């Protein structure tokens, strides 16, 4: 390799919110992530809802009180 061409590539630690620590190398340095392969539902096979901002609860609350649209009284029911 040519000198002074490539960036510094030191060892680093990536820390997940679940507690998993990954030892690797990076030009970025050590950092943390919210989700990794050990806790991601796709890789674990377990479905868990990742709702950090309450969007699902707001959606359920918004549409829980709504009743289904009434059928038009003019159309006869099929027998």
PyMOL Python script that loads the backbone (N, CA, C, O; Angstrom):
from pymol import cmd

cmd.read_pdbstr("""\
ATOM      1  N   UNK A   1       0.839  -1.187   0.000  1.00  0.00           N
ATOM      2  CA  UNK A   1       0.000   0.000   0.000  1.00  0.00           C
ATOM      3  C   UNK A   1       0.878   1.243   0.000  1.00  0.00           C
ATOM      4  O   UNK A   1       1.977   1.263   0.554  1.00  0.00           O
ATOM      5  N   UNK A   2       0.360   2.255  -0.629  1.00  0.00           N
ATOM      6  CA  UNK A   2       1.089   3.515  -0.641  1.00  0.00           C
ATOM      7  C   UNK A   2       0.922   4.201   0.712  1.00  0.00           C
ATOM      8  O   UNK A   2      -0.159   4.150   1.298  1.00  0.00           O
ATOM      9  N   UNK A   3       1.954   4.829   1.207  1.00  0.00           N
ATOM     10  CA  UNK A   3       1.816   5.549   2.482  1.00  0.00           C
ATOM     11  C   UNK A   3       0.969   6.805   2.315  1.00  0.00           C
ATOM     12  O   UNK A   3       0.981   7.438   1.260  1.00  0.00           O
ATOM     13  N   UNK A   4       0.231   7.159   3.372  1.00  0.00           N
ATOM     14  CA  UNK A   4      -0.595   8.371   3.446  1.00  0.00           C
ATOM     15  C   UNK A   4      -1.749   8.389   2.440  1.00  0.00           C
ATOM     16  O   UNK A   4      -2.290   9.457   2.153  1.00  0.00           O
ATOM     17  N   UNK A   5      -2.135   7.237   1.903  1.00  0.00           N
ATOM     18  CA  UNK A   5      -3.253   7.181   0.963  1.00  0.00           C
ATOM     19  C   UNK A   5      -4.509   6.648   1.644  1.00  0.00           C
ATOM     20  O   UNK A   5      -5.612   7.130   1.384  1.00  0.00           O
ATOM     21  N   UNK A   6      -4.345   5.658   2.511  1.00  0.00           N
ATOM     22  CA  UNK A   6      -5.475   4.991   3.131  1.00  0.00           C
ATOM     23  C   UNK A   6      -5.769   5.577   4.520  1.00  0.00           C
ATOM     24  O   UNK A   6      -4.854   6.019   5.215  1.00  0.00           O
ATOM     25  N   UNK A   7      -7.039   5.577   4.916  1.00  0.00           N
ATOM     26  CA  UNK A   7      -7.385   6.116   6.242  1.00  0.00           C
ATOM     27  C   UNK A   7      -6.957   5.170   7.360  1.00  0.00           C
ATOM     28  O   UNK A   7      -6.671   3.996   7.126  1.00  0.00           O
ATOM     29  N   UNK A   8      -6.919   5.695   8.551  1.00  0.00           N
ATOM     30  CA  UNK A   8      -6.599   4.894   9.738  1.00  0.00           C
ATOM     31  C   UNK A   8      -7.794   3.981  10.000  1.00  0.00           C
ATOM     32  O   UNK A   8      -8.940   4.429   9.959  1.00  0.00           O
ATOM     33  N   UNK A   9      -7.528   2.694  10.270  1.00  0.00           N
ATOM     34  CA  UNK A   9      -8.572   1.681  10.409  1.00  0.00           C
ATOM     35  C   UNK A   9      -8.394   0.938  11.735  1.00  0.00           C
ATOM     36  O   UNK A   9      -8.078  -0.252  11.738  1.00  0.00           O
ATOM     37  N   UNK A  10      -8.597   1.636  12.874  1.00  0.00           N
ATOM     38  CA  UNK A  10      -8.335   1.014  14.175  1.00  0.00           C
ATOM     39  C   UNK A  10      -9.489   0.108  14.630  1.00  0.00           C
ATOM     40  O   UNK A  10     -10.600   0.199  14.107  1.00  0.00           O
ATOM     41  N   UNK A  11      -9.216  -0.762  15.604  1.00  0.00           N
ATOM     42  CA  UNK A  11     -10.283  -1.588  16.190  1.00  0.00           C
ATOM     43  C   UNK A  11     -11.321  -0.706  16.887  1.00  0.00           C
ATOM     44  O   UNK A  11     -10.989   0.352  17.421  1.00  0.00           O
ATOM     45  N   UNK A  12     -12.584  -1.154  16.876  1.00  0.00           N
ATOM     46  CA  UNK A  12     -13.645  -0.402  17.552  1.00  0.00           C
ATOM     47  C   UNK A  12     -14.662  -1.367  18.142  1.00  0.00           C
ATOM     48  O   UNK A  12     -14.649  -2.560  17.839  1.00  0.00           O
ATOM     49  N   UNK A  13     -15.538  -0.843  18.982  1.00  0.00           N
ATOM     50  CA  UNK A  13     -16.601  -1.623  19.607  1.00  0.00           C
ATOM     51  C   UNK A  13     -17.938  -1.022  19.209  1.00  0.00           C
ATOM     52  O   UNK A  13     -18.152   0.183  19.341  1.00  0.00           O
ATOM     53  N   UNK A  14     -18.841  -1.877  18.717  1.00  0.00           N
ATOM     54  CA  UNK A  14     -20.206  -1.456  18.407  1.00  0.00           C
ATOM     55  C   UNK A  14     -21.087  -2.049  19.491  1.00  0.00           C
ATOM     56  O   UNK A  14     -21.120  -3.268  19.664  1.00  0.00           O
ATOM     57  N   UNK A  15     -21.802  -1.204  20.225  1.00  0.00           N
ATOM     58  CA  UNK A  15     -22.622  -1.636  21.338  1.00  0.00           C
ATOM     59  C   UNK A  15     -24.092  -1.488  20.968  1.00  0.00           C
ATOM     60  O   UNK A  15     -24.524  -0.411  20.559  1.00  0.00           O
ATOM     61  N   UNK A  16     -24.864  -2.570  21.111  1.00  0.00           N
ATOM     62  CA  UNK A  16     -26.297  -2.555  20.818  1.00  0.00           C
ATOM     63  C   UNK A  16     -27.079  -2.235  22.097  1.00  0.00           C
ATOM     64  O   UNK A  16     -26.569  -2.408  23.204  1.00  0.00           O
ATOM     65  N   UNK A  17     -28.308  -1.775  21.935  1.00  0.00           N
ATOM     66  CA  UNK A  17     -29.160  -1.471  23.082  1.00  0.00           C
ATOM     67  C   UNK A  17     -29.499  -2.733  23.874  1.00  0.00           C
ATOM     68  O   UNK A  17     -29.797  -2.649  25.066  1.00  0.00           O
ATOM     69  N   UNK A  18     -29.458  -3.903  23.226  1.00  0.00           N
ATOM     70  CA  UNK A  18     -29.764  -5.155  23.921  1.00  0.00           C
ATOM     71  C   UNK A  18     -28.591  -5.637  24.768  1.00  0.00           C
ATOM     72  O   UNK A  18     -28.743  -6.574  25.552  1.00  0.00           O
ATOM     73  N   UNK A  19     -27.417  -5.008  24.622  1.00  0.00           N
ATOM     74  CA  UNK A  19     -26.251  -5.382  25.404  1.00  0.00           C
ATOM     75  C   UNK A  19     -25.198  -6.132  24.606  1.00  0.00           C
ATOM     76  O   UNK A  19     -24.117  -6.412  25.123  1.00  0.00           O
ATOM     77  N   UNK A  20     -25.492  -6.461  23.359  1.00  0.00           N
ATOM     78  CA  UNK A  20     -24.538  -7.165  22.513  1.00  0.00           C
ATOM     79  C   UNK A  20     -23.393  -6.223  22.135  1.00  0.00           C
ATOM     80  O   UNK A  20     -23.624  -5.067  21.780  1.00  0.00           O
ATOM     81  N   UNK A  21     -22.171  -6.719  22.213  1.00  0.00           N
ATOM     82  CA  UNK A  21     -20.994  -5.932  21.854  1.00  0.00           C
ATOM     83  C   UNK A  21     -20.289  -6.637  20.697  1.00  0.00           C
ATOM     84  O   UNK A  21     -19.985  -7.827  20.779  1.00  0.00           O
ATOM     85  N   UNK A  22     -20.035  -5.902  19.633  1.00  0.00           N
ATOM     86  CA  UNK A  22     -19.382  -6.435  18.446  1.00  0.00           C
ATOM     87  C   UNK A  22     -18.015  -5.779  18.326  1.00  0.00           C
ATOM     88  O   UNK A  22     -17.904  -4.553  18.295  1.00  0.00           O
ATOM     89  N   UNK A  23     -16.981  -6.600  18.261  1.00  0.00           N
ATOM     90  CA  UNK A  23     -15.613  -6.109  18.090  1.00  0.00           C
ATOM     91  C   UNK A  23     -15.289  -6.146  16.593  1.00  0.00           C
ATOM     92  O   UNK A  23     -15.388  -7.201  15.968  1.00  0.00           O
ATOM     93  N   UNK A  24     -14.908  -5.023  16.023  1.00  0.00           N
ATOM     94  CA  UNK A  24     -14.591  -4.945  14.600  1.00  0.00           C
ATOM     95  C   UNK A  24     -13.585  -3.832  14.375  1.00  0.00           C
ATOM     96  O   UNK A  24     -12.952  -3.368  15.323  1.00  0.00           O
ATOM     97  N   UNK A  25     -13.433  -3.405  13.149  1.00  0.00           N
ATOM     98  CA  UNK A  25     -12.560  -2.279  12.812  1.00  0.00           C
ATOM     99  C   UNK A  25     -13.392  -1.262  12.050  1.00  0.00           C
ATOM    100  O   UNK A  25     -14.298  -1.622  11.300  1.00  0.00           O
ATOM    101  N   UNK A  26     -13.075   0.021  12.250  1.00  0.00           N
ATOM    102  CA  UNK A  26     -13.846   1.061  11.586  1.00  0.00           C
ATOM    103  C   UNK A  26     -13.057   2.361  11.545  1.00  0.00           C
ATOM    104  O   UNK A  26     -12.259   2.655  12.435  1.00  0.00           O
ATOM    105  N   UNK A  27     -13.300   3.128  10.493  1.00  0.00           N
ATOM    106  CA  UNK A  27     -12.707   4.465  10.435  1.00  0.00           C
ATOM    107  C   UNK A  27     -13.503   5.428  11.297  1.00  0.00           C
ATOM    108  O   UNK A  27     -13.027   6.518  11.614  1.00  0.00           O
ATOM    109  N   UNK A  28     -14.697   5.039  11.675  1.00  0.00           N
ATOM    110  CA  UNK A  28     -15.593   5.889  12.458  1.00  0.00           C
ATOM    111  C   UNK A  28     -15.268   5.862  13.950  1.00  0.00           C
ATOM    112  O   UNK A  28     -15.494   6.853  14.645  1.00  0.00           O
ATOM    113  N   UNK A  29     -14.757   4.776  14.438  1.00  0.00           N
ATOM    114  CA  UNK A  29     -14.508   4.635  15.865  1.00  0.00           C
ATOM    115  C   UNK A  29     -15.647   3.874  16.528  1.00  0.00           C
ATOM    116  O   UNK A  29     -16.513   3.342  15.834  1.00  0.00           O
ATOM    117  N   UNK A  30     -15.664   3.812  17.829  1.00  0.00           N
ATOM    118  CA  UNK A  30     -16.699   3.090  18.567  1.00  0.00           C
ATOM    119  C   UNK A  30     -18.003   3.877  18.550  1.00  0.00           C
ATOM    120  O   UNK A  30     -18.007   5.106  18.603  1.00  0.00           O
ATOM    121  N   UNK A  31     -19.132   3.127  18.472  1.00  0.00           N
ATOM    122  CA  UNK A  31     -20.450   3.756  18.485  1.00  0.00           C
ATOM    123  C   UNK A  31     -21.493   2.752  18.953  1.00  0.00           C
ATOM    124  O   UNK A  31     -21.194   1.568  19.104  1.00  0.00           O
ATOM    125  N   UNK A  32     -22.718   3.220  19.184  1.00  0.00           N
ATOM    126  CA  UNK A  32     -23.803   2.346  19.634  1.00  0.00           C
ATOM    127  C   UNK A  32     -24.937   2.364  18.624  1.00  0.00           C
ATOM    128  O   UNK A  32     -25.124   3.337  17.894  1.00  0.00           O
ATOM    129  N   UNK A  33     -25.696   1.265  18.595  1.00  0.00           N
ATOM    130  CA  UNK A  33     -26.833   1.115  17.699  1.00  0.00           C
ATOM    131  C   UNK A  33     -28.058   0.695  18.513  1.00  0.00           C
ATOM    132  O   UNK A  33     -27.927   0.189  19.627  1.00  0.00           O
ATOM    133  N   UNK A  34     -29.255   0.910  17.946  1.00  0.00           N
ATOM    134  CA  UNK A  34     -30.490   0.548  18.644  1.00  0.00           C
ATOM    135  C   UNK A  34     -30.838  -0.924  18.489  1.00  0.00           C
ATOM    136  O   UNK A  34     -31.410  -1.526  19.398  1.00  0.00           O
ATOM    137  N   UNK A  35     -30.500  -1.507  17.346  1.00  0.00           N
ATOM    138  CA  UNK A  35     -30.906  -2.877  17.068  1.00  0.00           C
ATOM    139  C   UNK A  35     -29.803  -3.580  16.282  1.00  0.00           C
ATOM    140  O   UNK A  35     -29.162  -2.977  15.421  1.00  0.00           O
ATOM    141  N   UNK A  36     -29.590  -4.853  16.585  1.00  0.00           N
ATOM    142  CA  UNK A  36     -28.544  -5.622  15.899  1.00  0.00           C
ATOM    143  C   UNK A  36     -29.123  -6.953  15.435  1.00  0.00           C
ATOM    144  O   UNK A  36     -30.321  -7.196  15.581  1.00  0.00           O
ATOM    145  N   UNK A  37     -28.280  -7.809  14.878  1.00  0.00           N
ATOM    146  CA  UNK A  37     -28.736  -9.103  14.379  1.00  0.00           C
ATOM    147  C   UNK A  37     -29.193 -10.027  15.501  1.00  0.00           C
ATOM    148  O   UNK A  37     -29.984 -10.937  15.252  1.00  0.00           O
ATOM    149  N   UNK A  38     -28.720  -9.822  16.728  1.00  0.00           N
ATOM    150  CA  UNK A  38     -29.141 -10.671  17.848  1.00  0.00           C
ATOM    151  C   UNK A  38     -30.535 -10.338  18.352  1.00  0.00           C
ATOM    152  O   UNK A  38     -31.195 -11.198  18.933  1.00  0.00           O
ATOM    153  N   UNK A  39     -31.000  -9.111  18.143  1.00  0.00           N
ATOM    154  CA  UNK A  39     -32.314  -8.737  18.669  1.00  0.00           C
ATOM    155  C   UNK A  39     -33.294  -8.314  17.579  1.00  0.00           C
ATOM    156  O   UNK A  39     -34.435  -7.976  17.894  1.00  0.00           O
ATOM    157  N   UNK A  40     -32.896  -8.319  16.319  1.00  0.00           N
ATOM    158  CA  UNK A  40     -33.794  -7.926  15.229  1.00  0.00           C
ATOM    159  C   UNK A  40     -34.801  -9.041  14.971  1.00  0.00           C
ATOM    160  O   UNK A  40     -34.412 -10.205  14.883  1.00  0.00           O
ATOM    161  N   UNK A  41     -36.102  -8.710  14.846  1.00  0.00           N
ATOM    162  CA  UNK A  41     -37.132  -9.738  14.661  1.00  0.00           C
ATOM    163  C   UNK A  41     -36.926 -10.600  13.415  1.00  0.00           C
ATOM    164  O   UNK A  41     -37.285 -11.777  13.428  1.00  0.00           O
ATOM    165  N   UNK A  42     -36.369 -10.058  12.361  1.00  0.00           N
ATOM    166  CA  UNK A  42     -36.148 -10.845  11.150  1.00  0.00           C
ATOM    167  C   UNK A  42     -35.176 -11.984  11.396  1.00  0.00           C
ATOM    168  O   UNK A  42     -35.383 -13.090  10.896  1.00  0.00           O
ATOM    169  N   UNK A  43     -34.129 -11.737  12.150  1.00  0.00           N
ATOM    170  CA  UNK A  43     -33.115 -12.750  12.393  1.00  0.00           C
ATOM    171  C   UNK A  43     -33.466 -13.665  13.556  1.00  0.00           C
ATOM    172  O   UNK A  43     -33.034 -14.818  13.569  1.00  0.00           O
ATOM    173  N   UNK A  44     -34.231 -13.195  14.528  1.00  0.00           N
ATOM    174  CA  UNK A  44     -34.573 -14.019  15.688  1.00  0.00           C
ATOM    175  C   UNK A  44     -35.800 -14.872  15.434  1.00  0.00           C
ATOM    176  O   UNK A  44     -35.974 -15.896  16.095  1.00  0.00           O
ATOM    177  N   UNK A  45     -36.660 -14.484  14.495  1.00  0.00           N
ATOM    178  CA  UNK A  45     -37.892 -15.222  14.237  1.00  0.00           C
ATOM    179  C   UNK A  45     -39.001 -14.846  15.180  1.00  0.00           C
ATOM    180  O   UNK A  45     -40.094 -15.406  15.092  1.00  0.00           O
ATOM    181  N   UNK A  46     -38.763 -13.927  16.073  1.00  0.00           N
ATOM    182  CA  UNK A  46     -39.775 -13.463  17.015  1.00  0.00           C
ATOM    183  C   UNK A  46     -40.279 -12.112  16.547  1.00  0.00           C
ATOM    184  O   UNK A  46     -39.493 -11.231  16.198  1.00  0.00           O
ATOM    185  N   UNK A  47     -41.595 -11.954  16.543  1.00  0.00           N
ATOM    186  CA  UNK A  47     -42.165 -10.678  16.148  1.00  0.00           C
ATOM    187  C   UNK A  47     -42.348  -9.835  17.389  1.00  0.00           C
ATOM    188  O   UNK A  47     -43.055 -10.225  18.318  1.00  0.00           O
ATOM    189  N   UNK A  48     -41.718  -8.696  17.402  1.00  0.00           N
ATOM    190  CA  UNK A  48     -41.976  -7.733  18.464  1.00  0.00           C
ATOM    191  C   UNK A  48     -42.107  -6.374  17.796  1.00  0.00           C
ATOM    192  O   UNK A  48     -41.358  -6.042  16.878  1.00  0.00           O
ATOM    193  N   UNK A  49     -43.045  -5.614  18.259  1.00  0.00           N
ATOM    194  CA  UNK A  49     -43.349  -4.339  17.645  1.00  0.00           C
ATOM    195  C   UNK A  49     -42.341  -3.298  18.101  1.00  0.00           C
ATOM    196  O   UNK A  49     -42.203  -3.040  19.296  1.00  0.00           O
ATOM    197  N   UNK A  50     -41.639  -2.702  17.150  1.00  0.00           N
ATOM    198  CA  UNK A  50     -40.661  -1.675  17.461  1.00  0.00           C
ATOM    199  C   UNK A  50     -41.318  -0.319  17.273  1.00  0.00           C
ATOM    200  O   UNK A  50     -41.195   0.308  16.221  1.00  0.00           O
ATOM    201  N   UNK A  51     -42.010   0.117  18.297  1.00  0.00           N
ATOM    202  CA  UNK A  51     -42.770   1.359  18.219  1.00  0.00           C
ATOM    203  C   UNK A  51     -42.172   2.346  19.206  1.00  0.00           C
ATOM    204  O   UNK A  51     -42.567   2.392  20.371  1.00  0.00           O
ATOM    205  N   UNK A  52     -41.219   3.133  18.732  1.00  0.00           N
ATOM    206  CA  UNK A  52     -40.520   4.039  19.634  1.00  0.00           C
ATOM    207  C   UNK A  52     -41.230   5.371  19.791  1.00  0.00           C
ATOM    208  O   UNK A  52     -40.977   6.090  20.757  1.00  0.00           O
ATOM    209  N   UNK A  53     -42.105   5.714  18.873  1.00  0.00           N
ATOM    210  CA  UNK A  53     -42.749   7.018  18.940  1.00  0.00           C
ATOM    211  C   UNK A  53     -44.242   6.932  19.221  1.00  0.00           C
ATOM    212  O   UNK A  53     -44.924   7.956  19.180  1.00  0.00           O
ATOM    213  N   UNK A  54     -44.775   5.747  19.504  1.00  0.00           N
ATOM    214  CA  UNK A  54     -46.182   5.596  19.842  1.00  0.00           C
ATOM    215  C   UNK A  54     -47.109   5.708  18.650  1.00  0.00           C
ATOM    216  O   UNK A  54     -48.293   5.992  18.831  1.00  0.00           O
ATOM    217  N   UNK A  55     -46.629   5.500  17.457  1.00  0.00           N
ATOM    218  CA  UNK A  55     -47.445   5.652  16.251  1.00  0.00           C
ATOM    219  C   UNK A  55     -48.552   4.606  16.180  1.00  0.00           C
ATOM    220  O   UNK A  55     -49.675   4.914  15.782  1.00  0.00           O
ATOM    221  N   UNK A  56     -48.238   3.378  16.563  1.00  0.00           N
ATOM    222  CA  UNK A  56     -49.237   2.315  16.506  1.00  0.00           C
ATOM    223  C   UNK A  56     -50.356   2.598  17.499  1.00  0.00           C
ATOM    224  O   UNK A  56     -51.532   2.442  17.171  1.00  0.00           O
ATOM    225  N   UNK A  57     -50.000   3.011  18.705  1.00  0.00           N
ATOM    226  CA  UNK A  57     -51.019   3.319  19.705  1.00  0.00           C
ATOM    227  C   UNK A  57     -51.900   4.482  19.270  1.00  0.00           C
ATOM    228  O   UNK A  57     -53.114   4.458  19.475  1.00  0.00           O
ATOM    229  N   UNK A  58     -51.285   5.506  18.666  1.00  0.00           N
ATOM    230  CA  UNK A  58     -52.081   6.632  18.173  1.00  0.00           C
ATOM    231  C   UNK A  58     -53.030   6.192  17.067  1.00  0.00           C
ATOM    232  O   UNK A  58     -54.172   6.649  17.013  1.00  0.00           O
ATOM    233  N   UNK A  59     -52.569   5.307  16.180  1.00  0.00           N
ATOM    234  CA  UNK A  59     -53.410   4.800  15.105  1.00  0.00           C
ATOM    235  C   UNK A  59     -54.583   4.005  15.669  1.00  0.00           C
ATOM    236  O   UNK A  59     -55.726   4.205  15.257  1.00  0.00           O
ATOM    237  N   UNK A  60     -54.305   3.107  16.607  1.00  0.00           N
ATOM    238  CA  UNK A  60     -55.374   2.298  17.218  1.00  0.00           C
ATOM    239  C   UNK A  60     -56.364   3.173  17.972  1.00  0.00           C
ATOM    240  O   UNK A  60     -57.571   2.935  17.919  1.00  0.00           O
ATOM    241  N   UNK A  61     -55.868   4.173  18.667  1.00  0.00           N
ATOM    242  CA  UNK A  61     -56.743   5.070  19.411  1.00  0.00           C
ATOM    243  C   UNK A  61     -57.619   5.886  18.457  1.00  0.00           C
ATOM    244  O   UNK A  61     -58.802   6.099  18.723  1.00  0.00           O
ATOM    245  N   UNK A  62     -57.044   6.331  17.368  1.00  0.00           N
ATOM    246  CA  UNK A  62     -57.768   7.159  16.402  1.00  0.00           C
ATOM    247  C   UNK A  62     -58.894   6.381  15.730  1.00  0.00           C
ATOM    248  O   UNK A  62     -59.989   6.915  15.549  1.00  0.00           O
ATOM    249  N   UNK A  63     -58.643   5.140  15.363  1.00  0.00           N
ATOM    250  CA  UNK A  63     -59.629   4.367  14.607  1.00  0.00           C
ATOM    251  C   UNK A  63     -60.418   3.378  15.452  1.00  0.00           C
ATOM    252  O   UNK A  63     -61.264   2.666  14.910  1.00  0.00           O
ATOM    253  N   UNK A  64     -60.180   3.305  16.743  1.00  0.00           N
ATOM    254  CA  UNK A  64     -60.907   2.382  17.603  1.00  0.00           C
ATOM    255  C   UNK A  64     -62.351   2.823  17.802  1.00  0.00           C
ATOM    256  O   UNK A  64     -63.239   1.978  17.917  1.00  0.00           O
ATOM    257  N   UNK A  65     -62.601   4.116  17.845  1.00  0.00           N
ATOM    258  CA  UNK A  65     -63.960   4.609  18.089  1.00  0.00           C
ATOM    259  C   UNK A  65     -64.776   4.711  16.813  1.00  0.00           C
ATOM    260  O   UNK A  65     -65.994   4.874  16.875  1.00  0.00           O
ATOM    261  N   UNK A  66     -64.131   4.619  15.663  1.00  0.00           N
ATOM    262  CA  UNK A  66     -64.846   4.721  14.395  1.00  0.00           C
ATOM    263  C   UNK A  66     -65.672   3.463  14.169  1.00  0.00           C
ATOM    264  O   UNK A  66     -65.185   2.346  14.349  1.00  0.00           O
ATOM    265  N   UNK A  67     -66.933   3.657  13.772  1.00  0.00           N
ATOM    266  CA  UNK A  67     -67.791   2.527  13.447  1.00  0.00           C
ATOM    267  C   UNK A  67     -67.721   2.295  11.944  1.00  0.00           C
ATOM    268  O   UNK A  67     -67.455   3.227  11.185  1.00  0.00           O
ATOM    269  N   UNK A  68     -67.957   1.059  11.507  1.00  0.00           N
ATOM    270  CA  UNK A  68     -67.940   0.812  10.070  1.00  0.00           C
ATOM    271  C   UNK A  68     -69.026   1.629   9.372  1.00  0.00           C
ATOM    272  O   UNK A  68     -70.077   1.909   9.948  1.00  0.00           O
ATOM    273  N   UNK A  69     -68.756   2.001   8.140  1.00  0.00           N
ATOM    274  CA  UNK A  69     -69.704   2.810   7.397  1.00  0.00           C
ATOM    275  C   UNK A  69     -71.015   2.049   7.222  1.00  0.00           C
ATOM    276  O   UNK A  69     -71.011   0.860   6.903  1.00  0.00           O
ATOM    277  N   UNK A  70     -72.132   2.738   7.431  1.00  0.00           N
ATOM    278  CA  UNK A  70     -73.459   2.105   7.310  1.00  0.00           C
ATOM    279  C   UNK A  70     -73.716   1.808   5.842  1.00  0.00           C
ATOM    280  O   UNK A  70     -73.335   2.585   4.967  1.00  0.00           O
ATOM    281  N   UNK A  71     -74.362   0.681   5.577  1.00  0.00           N
ATOM    282  CA  UNK A  71     -74.684   0.326   4.208  1.00  0.00           C
ATOM    283  C   UNK A  71     -75.798   1.225   3.716  1.00  0.00           C
ATOM    284  O   UNK A  71     -76.643   1.681   4.486  1.00  0.00           O
ATOM    285  N   UNK A  72     -75.783   1.468   2.427  1.00  0.00           N
ATOM    286  CA  UNK A  72     -76.774   2.343   1.817  1.00  0.00           C
ATOM    287  C   UNK A  72     -78.143   1.667   1.940  1.00  0.00           C
ATOM    288  O   UNK A  72     -78.281   0.499   1.576  1.00  0.00           O
ATOM    289  N   UNK A  73     -79.141   2.367   2.439  1.00  0.00           N
ATOM    290  CA  UNK A  73     -80.480   1.823   2.659  1.00  0.00           C
ATOM    291  C   UNK A  73     -81.211   1.562   1.347  1.00  0.00           C
ATOM    292  O   UNK A  73     -82.143   0.758   1.320  1.00  0.00           O
ATOM    293  N   UNK A  74     -80.815   2.217   0.264  1.00  0.00           N
ATOM    294  CA  UNK A  74     -81.509   2.065  -1.018  1.00  0.00           C
ATOM    295  C   UNK A  74     -81.171   0.766  -1.717  1.00  0.00           C
ATOM    296  O   UNK A  74     -81.992   0.254  -2.478  1.00  0.00           O
ATOM    297  N   UNK A  75     -80.004   0.222  -1.490  1.00  0.00           N
ATOM    298  CA  UNK A  75     -79.651  -1.023  -2.169  1.00  0.00           C
ATOM    299  C   UNK A  75     -80.251  -2.211  -1.434  1.00  0.00           C
ATOM    300  O   UNK A  75     -80.059  -2.356  -0.226  1.00  0.00           O
ATOM    301  N   UNK A  76     -80.976  -3.063  -2.151  1.00  0.00           N
ATOM    302  CA  UNK A  76     -81.585  -4.218  -1.487  1.00  0.00           C
ATOM    303  C   UNK A  76     -80.533  -5.260  -1.106  1.00  0.00           C
ATOM    304  O   UNK A  76     -79.507  -5.401  -1.771  1.00  0.00           O
ATOM    305  N   UNK A  77     -80.803  -5.963  -0.052  1.00  0.00           N
ATOM    306  CA  UNK A  77     -79.880  -7.005   0.413  1.00  0.00           C
ATOM    307  C   UNK A  77     -80.058  -8.232  -0.476  1.00  0.00           C
ATOM    308  O   UNK A  77     -81.178  -8.581  -0.848  1.00  0.00           O
ATOM    309  N   UNK A  78     -78.967  -8.870  -0.806  1.00  0.00           N
ATOM    310  CA  UNK A  78     -79.036 -10.081  -1.620  1.00  0.00           C
ATOM    311  C   UNK A  78     -79.465 -11.251  -0.752  1.00  0.00           C
ATOM    312  O   UNK A  78     -79.013 -11.381   0.386  1.00  0.00           O
ATOM    313  N   UNK A  79     -80.322 -12.090  -1.273  1.00  0.00           N
ATOM    314  CA  UNK A  79     -80.827 -13.214  -0.503  1.00  0.00           C
ATOM    315  C   UNK A  79     -80.121 -14.485  -0.805  1.00  0.00           C
ATOM    316  O   UNK A  79     -80.444 -15.523  -0.226  1.00  0.00           O
TER     317      UNK A  79
END
""", "prot")
cmd.dss("prot")
cmd.show_as("cartoon", "prot")
cmd.util.cbc("prot")
cmd.orient("prot")
